[in-house]
Amino acid sequence: MSPVLKITPIEEWLPVSDGPMIIAGPCSAETEEQVMATALGVSSIPQVKIFRAGIWKPRTRPGAFEGVGTVGLTWLQKVKEQTGLLVTVEVANPRHVQEALDHGVDVLWIGARTVVNPFSIQEIGEAIGNHDIPVMIKNPLNPDLKTWVGAIERLNGMGLKKLIAVHRGFSFFNRSVYRNAPMWEIPIELKRMYPNLPVVVDPSHICGNRELIPATMQKALDLAMNGLMVETHCNPAKALTDKNQQVTPAHLAEILSRLILRRESGNSEFSYKLDELRSEIDKLDEELIDILAQRMKVVEEIGIYKKANKITILQLKRWNQLAQDRIEAGVKMGLSREFIIKLLESVHEESIQRQIDVMNREES
């Protein structure tokens, strides 16, 4: 059972409207002129409450633009004075935290590279100390929910209650239209574990391509996520980092105007019908689980037969033909190819393990 998180609701420290919390600003603070032009642009969008900008940029290879450093914090002070927006920056060590606090930064965020290191999280939490400042925690690069949860629980255990999880997608090897795989099941599971923990989605890092951002923002809202962090630049074509995934303030305003905000519940007639449909799903799920259990019993019998006849567990030719046939059948029935492949791979993995267990049991 997951420990209970003591979280201060967003509405108690941030004036938000009925819609999602919107955070906007450039990937990197590059010049004072660029920061101010972008900030003035997004400040005209009512939904935007927080201005973001990277000051210290962790780069994979040396020689790339690694941020302007402390001088950028003075630009963010000017943003606060002229726009009234709250400001947020990424911090990766205690020195970053102290400089951000000294310059009146309102919200800190911990990046995907830092969140994987418990020592770094501990040091950052200690540097924050008794400062009652909100902290956003991005998910790690790899699809590891335990690491993400560990960082959140560690900070909360140190007394930080204004916490927000940020879903920015996960690195993966398969080719995809996305820069980082959304893997929505992971933030959904996080929300299930901690219903009181706000989750903000970063569509810019998920997509890596501004053309995909609107649909991803809508998907986030449809999944009842609590906010969006969108990289916004006054001139994306000349951005020093991640130019392809940044939008202009005008484009952001247009996207936000087209988003559909759906309710979590409806009237009584709607609720009755929804309950009826959910009940039908429950029955189908029970039947599905029963069928899978029966299948695994047959798999165990096959394992015993293979053992008796000294036949290898993995029959690659059989598996390839079975997978091809099942995928074609599933597609004809309206299921996506990707879903069928993932389902078959999971069933096959469990089947192999069942046969291994049977053979080991027979040997003992």
C-alpha positions in Angstrom: 0.0 0.0 0.0 1.4 3.4 -1.0 2.0 6.0 1.8 -0.4 8.9 2.0 1.1 12.1 0.6 0.4 15.3 2.4 -0.2 17.6 -0.6 -1.4 21.3 -0.5 -4.0 21.7 -3.3 -2.9 24.0 -6.1 -5.8 26.4 -5.6 -4.5 27.2 -2.1 -1.3 28.8 -3.5 -2.1 29.6 -7.1 -5.1 31.6 -8.4 -6.5 29.2 -11.1 -9.6 29.3 -13.2 -12.0 26.4 -13.9 -9.6 25.1 -16.5 -6.2 23.5 -16.3 -3.1 25.3 -14.9 -1.0 26.5 -17.8 2.8 27.0 -17.6 4.5 28.6 -20.6 7.8 30.0 -21.6 11.0 29.2 -23.6 13.0 26.1 -23.3 16.0 28.3 -22.5 16.4 31.9 -21.4 18.7 33.2 -24.1 18.7 37.0 -23.9 16.8 39.5 -21.8 15.0 40.7 -25.0 13.9 37.2 -25.9 12.7 36.5 -22.3 10.8 39.7 -22.0 9.2 39.5 -25.5 8.0 35.9 -24.8 6.8 36.8 -21.3 4.8 39.8 -22.5 3.3 37.6 -25.2 2.1 34.8 -22.8 1.0 37.3 -20.1 -1.8 38.3 -22.5 -3.2 34.7 -22.3 -5.5 34.5 -19.3 -4.9 30.8 -18.7 -1.2 31.2 -18.3 -0.2 31.7 -14.6 3.4 30.6 -14.5 6.3 31.6 -16.8 9.0 29.0 -17.3 12.6 29.3 -18.6 15.6 27.1 -18.4 18.6 28.9 -16.8 20.9 25.9 -16.3 20.5 23.4 -19.2 21.8 19.8 -18.7 23.2 18.8 -22.1 24.1 15.3 -23.2 27.3 16.4 -25.0 29.8 19.2 -24.0 29.9 22.2 -26.3 26.1 22.6 -26.6 24.3 25.6 -25.1 24.1 25.0 -21.4 22.2 28.0 -20.4 23.0 31.6 -19.4 23.2 30.8 -15.7 22.5 33.2 -12.9 22.1 36.3 -15.0 18.9 34.8 -16.4 17.4 35.0 -12.9 17.6 38.8 -13.0 15.6 38.6 -16.2 12.9 36.5 -14.5 12.7 39.1 -11.7 11.9 41.6 -14.4 9.2 39.3 -15.8 7.5 39.1 -12.4 7.6 42.9 -12.0 6.2 43.7 -15.5 3.7 40.9 -16.0 2.7 39.7 -12.5 3.3 36.1 -13.6 4.9 33.6 -11.3 8.3 32.2 -12.5 9.8 28.8 -12.4 13.2 27.3 -13.3 14.9 23.9 -13.3 17.3 23.2 -10.4 19.7 20.3 -10.3 21.8 21.0 -7.2 21.8 23.0 -3.9 23.6 25.9 -5.5 20.8 26.3 -8.1 18.2 26.1 -5.3 19.9 28.8 -3.3 20.4 31.2 -6.2 16.8 30.7 -7.3 15.5 31.4 -3.8 17.7 34.5 -3.6 16.2 35.9 -6.8 12.6 35.3 -5.8 11.8 32.4 -8.0 8.3 31.2 -7.2 8.3 27.5 -8.3 11.2 25.1 -8.8 11.3 22.1 -11.0 13.5 19.0 -11.0 14.4 17.6 -14.4 14.3 14.1 -15.8 18.0 13.6 -15.4 18.1 14.7 -11.8 15.1 12.8 -10.5 16.8 9.4 -10.9 19.4 10.2 -8.2 18.1 9.9 -4.6 21.2 11.7 -3.4 20.5 14.7 -5.6 16.9 14.7 -4.5 17.9 14.6 -0.9 20.4 17.4 -1.3 17.8 19.6 -3.2 15.2 18.9 -0.5 17.7 19.9 2.2 18.7 23.1 0.3 15.0 24.1 0.1 14.6 23.5 3.8 11.8 25.4 5.4 11.1 27.5 2.3 7.4 27.0 1.5 8.0 26.8 -2.2 6.2 24.6 -4.8 8.3 22.0 -6.5 7.5 20.2 -9.7 9.1 16.7 -10.3 9.5 15.5 -13.9 9.4 11.8 -14.6 12.7 10.0 -15.2 14.0 9.4 -18.8 13.2 5.7 -18.5 9.7 4.4 -17.9 10.2 3.7 -14.2 7.3 4.6 -12.0 9.1 3.6 -8.9 11.9 6.1 -9.4 9.4 8.9 -10.1 7.4 7.9 -7.0 10.5 7.6 -4.9 11.5 11.2 -5.6 8.0 12.5 -4.8 7.8 10.5 -1.6 11.3 11.6 -0.5 10.5 15.3 -0.9 7.1 15.0 0.7 8.7 13.2 3.6 11.1 16.1 4.0 8.1 18.4 4.6 7.5 19.7 1.0 3.8 19.7 0.5 3.3 21.9 -2.6 4.3 19.2 -5.0 3.4 18.6 -8.7 4.3 15.7 -10.9 5.2 16.6 -14.5 4.7 13.9 -17.2 7.2 14.6 -20.1 7.2 11.2 -21.7 9.9 8.5 -21.7 12.9 7.6 -23.9 12.6 4.5 -25.9 14.2 2.7 -28.9 11.3 2.1 -31.2 10.7 4.5 -34.0 7.7 6.8 -33.4 6.3 10.2 -34.2 7.0 11.2 -30.6 10.3 12.4 -29.2 9.4 10.7 -25.9 6.8 8.0 -25.7 3.7 9.2 -23.8 3.0 5.9 -22.1 -0.1 7.3 -20.6 -0.6 4.3 -18.4 2.3 5.5 -16.2 0.9 8.9 -15.2 -2.6 7.3 -14.9 -1.2 4.8 -12.4 0.5 7.7 -10.6 -2.9 9.5 -10.3 -4.5 6.2 -9.1 -1.9 5.8 -6.4 -2.0 9.5 -5.3 -5.4 11.1 -6.3 -4.4 14.3 -4.4 -1.1 14.8 -6.3 -1.5 17.2 -9.3 -0.1 15.9 -12.6 1.0 18.4 -15.3 1.7 17.3 -18.8 4.7 18.6 -20.8 3.5 18.1 -24.4 6.6 19.8 -25.8 9.0 17.1 -24.7 6.6 14.3 -25.4 6.1 15.5 -29.0 9.3 17.1 -30.1 7.3 18.5 -32.9 4.9 21.5 -32.5 2.5 20.0 -35.0 1.7 17.2 -32.6 1.3 19.4 -29.5 -2.5 20.3 -29.9 -3.6 16.7 -30.0 -1.4 15.8 -27.1 -2.7 18.7 -25.0 -6.3 17.6 -25.7 -5.4 14.0 -24.8 -3.9 15.2 -21.5 -7.2 17.0 -20.6 -9.3 14.0 -21.6 -7.3 12.0 -19.2 -8.1 14.5 -16.4 -4.5 15.7 -16.0 -4.3 18.9 -14.0 -2.3 21.2 -16.2 0.0 21.8 -19.1 3.6 23.0 -19.4 4.2 24.3 -23.0 7.5 25.6 -24.3 6.8 29.0 -25.9 9.2 31.2 -27.7 8.8 34.6 -29.3 10.8 33.3 -32.4 11.1 29.5 -32.3 13.0 29.4 -35.6 15.9 31.1 -33.8 15.8 29.3 -30.5 19.1 27.9 -29.3 17.5 24.7 -27.9 14.6 22.6 -29.1 13.3 24.9 -31.7 11.0 22.3 -33.3 8.9 21.8 -30.2 8.3 25.4 -29.2 5.3 27.5 -30.2 4.8 31.3 -30.3 2.5 33.0 -27.8 0.0 33.6 -30.5 0.0 29.9 -31.5 -0.4 28.9 -27.8 -3.4 31.2 -27.4 -5.0 29.6 -30.5 -4.4 26.1 -29.3 -5.8 26.8 -25.9 -8.9 28.4 -27.4 -9.7 25.1 -29.3 -9.2 22.8 -26.3 -12.4 21.0 -25.1 -12.8 20.8 -21.3 -14.8 17.7 -20.5 -16.5 17.1 -17.1 -15.6 14.2 -14.9 -19.3 13.4 -14.3 -22.6 14.4 -15.8 -26.4 14.4 -14.8 -28.2 11.4 -13.3 -29.3 10.0 -16.6 -25.7 10.2 -17.9 -24.4 8.5 -14.7 -26.9 5.7 -14.9 -25.9 4.9 -18.5 -22.3 5.1 -17.6 -22.7 2.7 -14.7 -24.5 0.3 -17.0 -21.7 0.4 -19.5 -19.1 0.0 -16.8 -20.9 -3.0 -15.4 -20.8 -4.5 -18.9 -17.0 -3.9 -19.0 -16.6 -5.5 -15.6 -18.4 -8.7 -16.8 -16.3 -8.8 -20.0 -13.1 -8.3 -17.9 -14.1 -11.3 -15.7 -14.6 -13.4 -18.8 -11.3 -12.3 -20.2 -9.4 -13.2 -17.0 -11.1 -16.5 -16.9 -10.2 -17.3 -20.5 -6.6 -16.3 -19.8 -6.5 -18.6 -16.8 -7.8 -21.5 -18.8 -5.2 -20.8 -21.5 -2.4 -20.9 -19.0 -3.6 -24.3 -17.7 -3.3 -25.7 -21.2 0.1 -24.0 -21.5 1.2 -25.9 -18.4 0.0 -29.2 -19.9 2.1 -28.4 -23.0 5.1 -27.8 -20.8 4.7 -31.2 -19.1 4.4 -32.8 -22.6 7.5 -31.1 -23.9 9.4 -32.2 -20.8 8.4 -35.8 -21.3 9.4 -35.7 -25.0 12.6 -33.6 -24.5 11.3 -30.7 -26.6 12.6 -27.2 -26.2 10.2 -24.7 -24.7 10.6 -22.0 -27.3 9.2 -23.0 -30.7 10.0 -19.9 -32.7 8.4 -21.0 -36.0 5.2 -21.8 -34.2 5.2 -18.5 -32.3 5.9 -16.4 -35.5 3.0 -18.0 -37.4 0.7 -17.7 -34.4 1.5 -14.1 -33.9 1.0 -13.3 -37.6 -2.4 -15.0 -37.6 -3.6 -13.4 -34.4 -2.5 -9.9 -35.5 -4.3 -10.2 -38.8 -7.5 -11.5 -37.0 -7.3 -8.7 -34.5 -6.9 -6.0 -37.1 -9.9 -7.4 -39.0 -12.0 -7.1 -35.8 -11.0 -3.4 -35.4 -8.2 -3.7 -32.9 -4.9 -1.8 -33.5 -1.9 -3.7 -34.6 0.2 -2.2 -31.8 -2.3 -3.3 -29.2 -2.4 -6.9 -30.5 1.4 -7.1 -30.6 1.7 -5.9 -27.0 -1.0 -8.3 -25.8 0.5 -11.3 -27.6 4.0 -10.5 -26.3 2.7 -10.3 -22.7 0.7 -13.6 -23.1 3.7 -15.3 -24.8 6.1 -14.1 -22.0 3.8 -15.5 -19.3 3.3 -18.7 -21.2 7.1 -19.3 -21.5 7.5 -18.6 -17.8 4.7 -21.0 -16.9 6.4 -23.8 -19.0 9.8 -23.0 -17.3 8.2 -23.3 -13.9 6.5 -26.5 -14.8 9.8 -28.1 -16.0 11.6 -26.9 -12.9 8.9 -28.3 -10.8 9.0 -31.6 -12.6 12.8 -31.8 -12.2 12.7 -31.2 -8.5 
